[in-house]
Amino acid sequence: MASTAVLNIAAYRFVSLDDLPALRDHLYGAAQAAALKGTVLLAPEGINLFLAGAEPAVRGFMAGLVRDARFVDLEVKESWSDEMPFRRLKVKVKREIIRMDHPAIQPSSGRAPAVDAPTLARWLDAGVDDDGRPVRLLDTRNAFEVDHGAFDNAVDWRLNRFTEFPQQLRDHADALRDVTVVSYCTGGIRCEKAALLMREQGLDHVYQLDGGILKYFETVGRRHYHGGCFVFDQREVLDDDLRPTASR
């Protein structure tokens, strides 16, 4: 990797946070000192971050972050770009790190079951899960993201925003009752909330794709997937090598 390459990281964790203004100021100062750019979202339910910078600076920032016991198990997805994909640094306090407007869903109280990328690829090869149940993939992203690439034959409810997901689930839940549903998204945060809501709505065989599309690309590649993965920065679309590319 060239010494001038930019390291991009994406990570989130649902964990109870109650010192949000102080944490915001601390993280802004640490990221600014490291010359990082991107966005960090903080809410009572957890942290969601997308940052980029020189590799030593990014790794130094993360080493400091995970010294906080609340973030010690933060799983980071990495990719590289030749140029900085963000214009500035933002650290914000929000009501939710991913807005669903469904307060009963509290991921920090416990995750929905997850399936890792190699297992999902094996299920898709077979067409069924390990219990012989048909597998249905459910895309929880916005419609314009799906249009850049998606898993083959995935359910796409043409969402304009994630807050529409609860109503769409109420409208379509019956079609998902006799299959194993795997919800997926870019990095895992939306599909985690979606899987918990499906469990709340009485769907018994529901999983989230652990790490989302980015982790799937990193681990498996493009098996059963067409196109690229839209990301919310100036790179726009990543290929299965997690490099910026035009949608394929």
ChimeraX attribute file (.defattr): number of C-alpha atoms within 10 A of each C-alpha:
attribute: neighborCount
match mode: 1-to-1
recipient: residues
	/A:1	6
	/A:2	6
	/A:3	7
	/A:4	12
	/A:5	15
	/A:6	20
	/A:7	23
	/A:8	24
	/A:9	20
	/A:10	21
	/A:11	19
	/A:12	23
	/A:13	22
	/A:14	24
	/A:15	18
	/A:16	16
	/A:17	15
	/A:18	12
	/A:19	11
	/A:20	16
	/A:21	11
	/A:22	10
	/A:23	15
	/A:24	18
	/A:25	12
	/A:26	14
	/A:27	17
	/A:28	19
	/A:29	13
	/A:30	17
	/A:31	25
	/A:32	15
	/A:33	11
	/A:34	17
	/A:35	15
	/A:36	24
	/A:37	22
	/A:38	22
	/A:39	21
	/A:40	23
	/A:41	20
	/A:42	25
	/A:43	22
	/A:44	19
	/A:45	22
	/A:46	23
	/A:47	24
	/A:48	19
	/A:49	18
	/A:50	22
	/A:51	24
	/A:52	27
	/A:53	26
	/A:54	17
	/A:55	16
	/A:56	11
	/A:57	18
	/A:58	21
	/A:59	15
	/A:60	13
	/A:61	19
	/A:62	18
	/A:63	12
	/A:64	12
	/A:65	17
	/A:66	13
	/A:67	10
	/A:68	10
	/A:69	9
	/A:70	16
	/A:71	18
	/A:72	13
	/A:73	10
	/A:74	16
	/A:75	13
	/A:76	17
	/A:77	18
	/A:78	16
	/A:79	17
	/A:80	20
	/A:81	18
	/A:82	13
	/A:83	14
	/A:84	22
	/A:85	22
	/A:86	19
	/A:87	10
	/A:88	13
	/A:89	18
	/A:90	19
	/A:91	20
	/A:92	16
	/A:93	16
	/A:94	16
	/A:95	12
	/A:96	17
	/A:97	23
	/A:98	19
	/A:99	14
	/A:100	18
	/A:101	14
	/A:102	11
	/A:103	8
	/A:104	9
	/A:105	17
	/A:106	17
	/A:107	20
	/A:108	14
	/A:109	10
	/A:110	11
	/A:111	15
	/A:112	18
	/A:113	16
	/A:114	19
	/A:115	17
	/A:116	16
	/A:117	22
	/A:118	13
	/A:119	14
	/A:120	23
	/A:121	19
	/A:122	14
	/A:123	17
	/A:124	18
	/A:125	12
	/A:126	13
	/A:127	14
	/A:128	17
	/A:129	19
	/A:130	10
	/A:131	7
	/A:132	12
	/A:133	15
	/A:134	16
	/A:135	22
	/A:136	21
	/A:137	23
	/A:138	22
	/A:139	25
	/A:140	29
	/A:141	24
	/A:142	18
	/A:143	15
	/A:144	12
	/A:145	23
	/A:146	23
	/A:147	15
	/A:148	18
	/A:149	19
	/A:150	25
	/A:151	18
	/A:152	13
	/A:153	11
	/A:154	18
	/A:155	15
	/A:156	16
	/A:157	18
	/A:158	18
	/A:159	18
	/A:160	13
	/A:161	13
	/A:162	16
	/A:163	14
	/A:164	16
	/A:165	22
	/A:166	16
	/A:167	10
	/A:168	13
	/A:169	17
	/A:170	11
	/A:171	10
	/A:172	11
	/A:173	14
	/A:174	10
	/A:175	9
	/A:176	18
	/A:177	14
	/A:178	14
	/A:179	19
	/A:180	21
	/A:181	25
	/A:182	24
	/A:183	29
	/A:184	28
	/A:185	26
	/A:186	24
	/A:187	22
	/A:188	24
	/A:189	24
	/A:190	23
	/A:191	27
	/A:192	26
	/A:193	24
	/A:194	29
	/A:195	29
	/A:196	22
	/A:197	23
	/A:198	22
	/A:199	16
	/A:200	12
	/A:201	13
	/A:202	11
	/A:203	19
	/A:204	15
	/A:205	18
	/A:206	25
	/A:207	25
	/A:208	28
	/A:209	28
	/A:210	24
	/A:211	28
	/A:212	22
	/A:213	26
	/A:214	28
	/A:215	22
	/A:216	23
	/A:217	21
	/A:218	17
	/A:219	14
	/A:220	17
	/A:221	19
	/A:222	19
	/A:223	15
	/A:224	15
	/A:225	19
	/A:226	16
	/A:227	20
	/A:228	28
	/A:229	27
	/A:230	26
	/A:231	16
	/A:232	12
	/A:233	14
	/A:234	12
	/A:235	18
	/A:236	17
	/A:237	22
	/A:238	24
	/A:239	21
	/A:240	23
	/A:241	16
	/A:242	20
	/A:243	15
	/A:244	22
	/A:245	16
	/A:246	14
	/A:247	16
	/A:248	12
